[in-house]
Amino acid sequence: MTRQAKRRSGSKARPMPRAERRVQLLSVARGIIRDEGMAALTMSALAERTGAVKPVVYEHFENSEAVAVARGRVVRSTARS
């Protein structure tokens, strides 16, 4: 059963730690941009594909542009390592 299905069935899912959620959001954003292009990166798409609700996505990023900027920073920082 997926996390979304568990939520819908009434059981309470344990919240994901903040740092872990941010990594998840950035990872999913990378996939969206790679597979569908920047225009497909929306807060709704991130919420849907991570199983989070939109307010949780907005707790981490102001908008999809901010997600893309953060994703770019991750790419640059790992390229330097």
N, C-alpha and C positions, 0 to 999 in steps of 0.2 A: 504494500500500500504506500502511495506517495505521501509526502508531507501535506500536500494540498488536500488529498483525499482524507487524511486523518483529521485535518481541520474541519472539513465539511461534515465528517461523521460525528463530530462533537467532542472527540478526544483533544486534549490540549497538547500541542506540540511544544517542546522545550525551545525557548528562543535561542537562536544562534549567537554566539559571542560576537561582539561588534567587529573586531578585527577579522574574524573568519568570514563574516557576512560581506565586508568590504572586498576581501580577496575574491569571494564568490562572484560578487557583482562585476568586478573588473574582468574576471575570467570570462564570464558570460558576454560581457560587452565586447571583448576581443573576438569571440566567435561570431557575434552578430555583425560586427564591422567586416570581418574577414569573409564571411559567407554571403552577406546581403548588402553591404555597403553602409556608409555612415548615415544615410537617410533612414535606414531601418532601425537605428539605435534610438529607441524612445524609452521613457521611464516606464510606460506600460509594458513594453516588450521585456524589459529587465525584470519587472515584477512577475510577469507571467512565467518567464523561463526559469526564475530562481525559486518560485513558490512563495515569494514574499508579497506583502501587500504594498501598494504604492507609497503609503506614508513611510514605510521602512526604507524604501529606496531613497525618498526625499530626505530622510535623516542623514544619509551619507553624501548625497550630491544634490546641488541646487537644481540642475537640469542636465539634459543629455550632453550638452557641450562640456560641462564640468566633468562628466564621466570620461569623455574622450580625452580631455586634457590630462586627467589623472592616469588614464591608461597609457598615454604617451610618455608620461613621467616614469612609469614602471618600466616601459620598454627601454627608455634611455638609460635608466639606472642599472638595469641588468646587462645592457650592452657594454657599459663601462667596466663591469666587474670582471 
